[in-house]
Amino acid sequence: MKPTGKVAALFDFDGVVMDTETQYSRFWHGIGKEYLGMDDLEGRIKGQTLTYIYDTFFSEVREKQAEITERLNRFEQEMEYDFLPGVVPFVEELRRQDVGTAVVTSSNEAKMAAVYRVHPELKQLFGHILTAEMFAASKPAPDCFLLGMKVLGTTPDTTYVFEDSFNGLKAGMASGATVIGLATTNPREQIVPLCHYVMDDFRGFTYDKMLRVYK
Protein backbone atom coordinates (compact mmCIF):
# COMPACT_ATOMS: atom_id res chain seq x y z
CA MET A 1 0.00 0.00 0.00
CA LYS A 2 1.36 3.42 -0.98
CA PRO A 3 2.43 5.43 2.08
CA THR A 4 0.47 8.48 3.18
CA GLY A 5 2.02 11.20 5.30
CA LYS A 6 5.65 12.26 5.63
CA VAL A 7 8.01 9.81 3.92
CA ALA A 8 11.52 9.00 5.14
CA ALA A 9 14.44 7.10 3.65
CA LEU A 10 17.12 5.61 5.92
CA PHE A 11 20.41 4.56 4.35
CA ASP A 12 23.06 2.25 5.70
CA PHE A 13 26.48 3.65 4.79
CA ASP A 14 29.03 1.02 3.73
CA GLY A 15 27.80 -0.91 0.72
CA VAL A 16 24.81 1.41 0.26
CA VAL A 17 26.02 5.01 0.13
CA MET A 18 29.72 4.20 -0.28
CA ASP A 19 31.21 1.30 -2.21
CA THR A 20 33.54 0.23 0.61
CA GLU A 21 32.52 -3.30 1.61
CA THR A 22 35.18 -5.07 -0.47
CA GLN A 23 37.88 -3.05 1.29
CA TYR A 24 36.47 -3.87 4.72
CA SER A 25 36.20 -7.54 3.82
CA ARG A 26 39.92 -7.66 3.04
CA PHE A 27 40.80 -5.89 6.29
CA TRP A 28 38.66 -8.04 8.60
CA HIS A 29 39.58 -11.25 6.78
CA GLY A 30 43.22 -10.53 7.60
CA ILE A 31 42.41 -9.59 11.20
CA GLY A 32 40.34 -12.74 11.67
CA LYS A 33 43.11 -15.00 10.41
CA GLU A 34 45.85 -13.26 12.35
CA TYR A 35 44.17 -12.94 15.74
CA LEU A 36 41.55 -15.69 15.78
CA GLY A 37 42.58 -18.23 13.15
CA MET A 38 39.20 -17.65 11.42
CA ASP A 39 38.66 -17.62 7.67
CA ASP A 40 35.18 -16.07 7.65
CA LEU A 41 35.16 -13.27 10.24
CA GLU A 42 34.39 -10.67 7.59
CA GLY A 43 31.09 -12.37 6.73
CA ARG A 44 29.99 -12.65 10.35
CA ILE A 45 30.46 -9.00 11.28
CA LYS A 46 28.97 -7.09 8.35
CA GLY A 47 26.64 -4.39 9.61
CA GLN A 48 27.86 -4.65 13.21
CA THR A 49 29.32 -2.00 15.50
CA LEU A 50 32.93 -2.26 16.64
CA THR A 51 31.72 -2.77 20.21
CA TYR A 52 29.67 -5.78 19.12
CA ILE A 53 32.60 -7.19 17.14
CA TYR A 54 34.93 -6.95 20.11
CA ASP A 55 32.42 -8.29 22.64
CA THR A 56 31.44 -11.21 20.42
CA PHE A 57 34.71 -12.28 18.81
CA PHE A 58 37.60 -10.69 20.72
CA SER A 59 36.48 -10.98 24.35
CA GLU A 60 39.29 -13.43 25.13
CA VAL A 61 41.98 -11.25 23.56
CA ARG A 62 40.96 -7.91 25.04
CA GLU A 63 44.60 -6.87 25.29
CA LYS A 64 44.68 -6.88 21.48
CA GLN A 65 41.63 -4.67 20.97
CA ALA A 66 43.53 -1.37 21.22
CA GLU A 67 46.04 -2.65 18.66
CA ILE A 68 43.27 -3.70 16.26
CA THR A 69 41.49 -0.36 16.74
CA GLU A 70 44.69 1.50 15.86
CA ARG A 71 45.12 -0.61 12.73
CA LEU A 72 41.48 -0.04 11.78
CA ASN A 73 41.77 3.72 12.27
CA ARG A 74 44.85 3.83 10.03
CA PHE A 75 43.08 1.71 7.43
CA GLU A 76 39.99 3.95 7.42
CA GLN A 77 42.14 7.06 6.99
CA GLU A 78 43.58 5.57 3.80
CA MET A 79 40.46 3.94 2.35
CA GLU A 80 38.90 4.98 -0.92
CA TYR A 81 35.43 6.42 -0.41
CA ASP A 82 33.51 6.25 -3.68
CA PHE A 83 29.77 6.85 -3.86
CA LEU A 84 27.68 3.91 -5.02
CA PRO A 85 26.53 4.60 -8.62
CA GLY A 86 23.39 6.72 -8.74
CA VAL A 87 23.03 7.34 -5.00
CA VAL A 88 23.80 11.07 -5.07
CA PRO A 89 21.18 12.06 -7.70
CA PHE A 90 18.65 9.76 -6.03
CA VAL A 91 19.11 11.35 -2.59
CA GLU A 92 19.03 14.81 -4.15
CA GLU A 93 15.69 13.93 -5.75
CA LEU A 94 14.35 12.71 -2.41
CA ARG A 95 15.30 16.00 -0.79
CA ARG A 96 13.49 17.91 -3.57
CA GLN A 97 10.41 15.79 -2.86
CA ASP A 98 10.60 16.72 0.85
CA VAL A 99 11.48 13.16 1.87
CA GLY A 100 13.29 12.98 5.19
CA THR A 101 16.72 11.39 4.75
CA ALA A 102 19.31 9.99 7.14
CA VAL A 103 22.38 7.82 7.10
CA VAL A 104 22.04 5.15 9.79
CA THR A 105 25.40 3.46 10.20
CA SER A 106 27.20 1.09 12.54
CA SER A 107 30.34 3.14 11.90
CA ASN A 108 31.55 5.44 14.66
CA GLU A 109 32.26 9.17 14.57
CA ALA A 110 36.01 8.66 14.17
CA LYS A 111 35.47 6.72 10.94
CA MET A 112 32.90 9.22 9.66
CA ALA A 113 35.35 12.07 10.32
CA ALA A 114 37.68 10.41 7.82
CA VAL A 115 34.82 10.27 5.32
CA TYR A 116 33.97 13.95 5.81
CA ARG A 117 37.53 14.91 4.94
CA VAL A 118 37.08 13.25 1.55
CA HIS A 119 33.42 14.14 1.06
CA PRO A 120 32.53 17.24 3.12
CA GLU A 121 29.35 17.51 1.05
CA LEU A 122 27.96 14.38 2.73
CA LYS A 123 26.56 16.38 5.64
CA GLN A 124 24.59 18.57 3.25
CA LEU A 125 23.42 15.64 1.13
CA PHE A 126 21.62 13.89 4.00
CA GLY A 127 19.36 15.49 6.58
CA HIS A 128 20.91 13.52 9.45
CA ILE A 129 23.82 11.15 10.03
CA LEU A 130 23.31 8.71 12.89
CA THR A 131 26.37 6.77 14.08
CA ALA A 132 27.09 3.83 16.38
CA GLU A 133 27.42 6.06 19.46
CA MET A 134 23.73 6.98 19.20
CA PHE A 135 22.14 3.54 19.78
CA ALA A 136 22.86 0.73 22.21
CA ALA A 137 21.86 -2.46 20.37
CA SER A 138 23.68 -3.45 17.20
CA LYS A 139 21.98 -4.80 14.08
CA PRO A 140 20.01 -7.09 13.61
CA ALA A 141 18.22 -5.25 16.43
CA PRO A 142 16.05 -2.52 14.86
CA ASP A 143 17.08 0.21 17.34
CA CYS A 144 19.10 2.24 14.85
CA PHE A 145 16.27 2.44 12.31
CA LEU A 146 13.66 3.14 14.98
CA LEU A 147 15.87 6.02 16.12
CA GLY A 148 16.02 7.25 12.52
CA MET A 149 12.22 7.28 12.35
CA LYS A 150 12.03 9.15 15.64
CA VAL A 151 14.53 11.77 14.50
CA LEU A 152 12.69 12.26 11.19
CA GLY A 153 9.22 12.14 12.73
CA THR A 154 7.93 9.23 10.65
CA THR A 155 6.49 5.77 11.23
CA PRO A 156 7.39 2.34 9.81
CA ASP A 157 4.51 2.60 7.32
CA THR A 158 6.08 5.65 5.69
CA THR A 159 9.75 4.71 6.02
CA TYR A 160 12.06 3.02 3.51
CA VAL A 161 15.30 1.36 4.61
CA PHE A 162 18.19 0.77 2.20
CA GLU A 163 20.55 -1.99 3.35
CA ASP A 164 23.05 -4.51 2.02
CA SER A 165 24.19 -6.75 4.89
CA PHE A 166 22.21 -9.66 6.30
CA ASN A 167 22.15 -8.11 9.77
CA GLY A 168 21.13 -4.74 8.38
CA LEU A 169 18.33 -6.22 6.27
CA LYS A 170 17.03 -8.14 9.29
CA ALA A 171 17.15 -4.95 11.35
CA GLY A 172 15.20 -3.09 8.69
CA MET A 173 12.53 -5.78 8.55
CA ALA A 174 12.30 -5.89 12.35
CA SER A 175 11.71 -2.12 12.38
CA GLY A 176 8.57 -2.58 10.29
CA ALA A 177 9.82 -0.39 7.45
CA THR A 178 9.76 -1.18 3.74
CA VAL A 179 13.22 -2.63 3.08
CA ILE A 180 15.13 -2.28 -0.20
CA GLY A 181 18.19 -4.49 -0.50
CA LEU A 182 21.39 -3.59 -2.34
CA ALA A 183 23.14 -6.59 -3.90
CA THR A 184 26.55 -4.98 -3.38
CA THR A 185 27.83 -7.24 -0.59
CA ASN A 186 25.87 -10.48 -0.78
CA PRO A 187 24.41 -12.44 -3.72
CA ARG A 188 21.00 -11.26 -4.87
CA GLU A 189 19.38 -14.65 -4.30
CA GLN A 190 20.51 -14.66 -0.66
CA ILE A 191 19.02 -11.28 0.21
CA VAL A 192 15.72 -11.66 -1.66
CA PRO A 193 14.01 -13.33 1.35
CA LEU A 194 15.19 -10.54 3.67
CA CYS A 195 13.67 -7.51 1.94
CA HIS A 196 10.82 -6.29 -0.23
CA TYR A 197 12.86 -5.35 -3.31
CA VAL A 198 16.43 -5.89 -4.55
CA MET A 199 18.60 -3.76 -6.84
CA ASP A 200 22.27 -3.63 -7.80
CA ASP A 201 22.75 0.12 -7.31
CA PHE A 202 20.76 3.35 -7.58
CA ARG A 203 21.15 3.99 -11.31
CA GLY A 204 17.70 4.53 -12.77
CA PHE A 205 16.03 4.34 -9.36
CA THR A 206 13.69 7.25 -8.60
CA TYR A 207 11.37 8.62 -5.96
CA ASP A 208 8.35 7.28 -7.85
CA LYS A 209 9.89 3.81 -8.14
CA MET A 210 10.59 3.82 -4.42
CA LEU A 211 6.97 4.59 -3.65
CA ARG A 212 5.90 1.65 -5.79
CA VAL A 213 7.76 -0.78 -3.52
CA TYR A 214 5.17 -2.10 -1.08
CA LYS A 215 5.44 -4.28 1.97
N, C-alpha and C positions, 0 to 999 in steps of 0.2 A: 504494500500500500504506500502510495506517495506521501512523504512527510508533509505535515502542515505545521506552521510556526517557524521559529528561528532554526536554521540549519547550521550544523557544525561539522567540521572535518578535522579529525585528529590523525596526525602522521607520526609513525615511528620514524626514527632518523636513519640509522645505518641500514642500508639495503632498501630503503624507501625514498628518502630525500637524497641521500648520498650513496654513491656506488662504492661502498667501503668493505662490504662483508668478506670479499675474497682476501683482502689484506688482513683483516682480523682473524680469519680462519688460519692463515699461515702463522701468524703470531702465536695464537693459542694452541695450535697443533704442536709447535716447537716447545712451548712452555709445558704442555701436558706430558710430552715424552721426557723432557729433561727432569722435571720435578716429581712426576707421578708414575712414569712408565706407562702412560696411557696413549693410545693411538687415536682416540675419538673425542677428546675433551672439547674441541671446537664445536662439535655438533651438539653436545649436551648443554652448552652454556649460552647459546644464541638467544638474545633478548633478555638476558639476566643482568642484574646489577653486579658491580664488583663485590659488594658486601655479600651477596648471595653466593657468588662464585667461591669466595674465600671460605665462607662458613660451611659450604657443602663439600668442596673438594680439597681445600688446603687447611682444614682445621688441625691436622696432625703435623703440619709443617709451618706453624704460625711464624716461626722465626724467619721464614723465607718470604713472607708476604710483603714486607717493606722492599725487599730486593726486586720482587716481581712488579710491584707498583712503580718503582723507579724505572724499570725496563719498559713498562707499558707507557708511562708518561713520555719517555724519550721517543718511543715508537709513534705515539699519537702526534708528537710535534713534527714528525717527518713524513707522516702519511700524506697521500694524495687525496684531496677532497673534491670529487667531481660530482656534480648534480646528476641524478638519474635522468635519462632522456625524457623531456616533456614536462617534468615536474614544475619548473618555474612558471611557464605560461599557464599551466593548469591552476596553480595556487593564485596567480595574479587574477585569473578569471573568477575564481571563487571570491576573492576580496571584492571585485567589482560587483558581484552578485550579493554582497553583504552576508556572505557565509562566514561564520566564525571559524578561525583556523588556529591550530596549535600544533607544535611539535611535542610529542610525548615520548621521551626517551629514557632508557636505562643508563645512558651515559651520565657522568657527573659534570659538574661545572668546570673542573680543570680541563677535561677533554673538550668541552664546548668552547672554552676560551681559545683553544688552539684552532678550532674551526672558525671562530669569529675573526681571527687574524687573517685567514685566507679569504673568508667570505663575510665581510662586515655587513653586507646587505641582508644577511639571513634574518637579522632581528627586525628589519622592516618588512621582509617578505611574509613572515608569519605574525599573527596577532600576539601569540604567547609561545614561550619555550619552557616546557616543564621538564626538569631533570631529576635524576635519581634521589637527590637530597629532599625532594618534596613529597615523597610517598614512602611508606614503611614496607609494604609487601611487594615483592618482585613478581613479574609476570611468571606464571600464568594467572596470578591473582588479578582481578580487574581494577584494583585501586587506582592505578595511574590514569586509566581512561575515565573512570568515574570522577576523578579530580578534574580532568580536562573538561568534562561536561559541566561540572560545578563552576569552574572558572569562566566558561563561555555562556553559562546560563541556559543550557539546553538539556534535553532528556534523551534517553536511549533511542526513542522512536524518531528523533530528528537528527541523530548523530551518525556519521560515517567514520569508520576506523580503517586506516590503510596500514597494513602490516605484512611482514615477510617471514618471520620466524615462527616455528611451531608454537612456542610459548606465547609470543605476541598475538598470534591468531586466536589461541585459546582464551587469552585475556580479553581480547575484543569481543569474542562471542559471549563470554561470561558477563560482560558489561551490559549486554542487551542491545548493543549498537548493530548497525548494518556493517558487515566486515568485508572489505575488498582486499584480496590477497595479491601480493606482488611475487611473481615467480622468479625472483632475483637470487634467492639463497637456496631454496629447496625446489625439487622437481614439481612441476605443475600438478601432476596426478596425486602427489602426496599432500598438497595443501587444499585441493578441491573440497574434501570433506570438512575442512575447518573454516570455511568462509562462504559468503554468498555469491562471490564473483571473483574470477582470477584474471590478471592481465600481466604482461611481461614488463611493461613500463607505462609511462603516462602519455606517450605519443598518440595523438588522436583522441585522447580521453577528454571529455568536456563536463561542464556543470550539468547539462541536460542528461548526458549519459549516466552520470552519477545518480541523479534522481530516479533514473529508471531501474536502478538496482534495488530490488525489494527483498526484505527478509522472508 
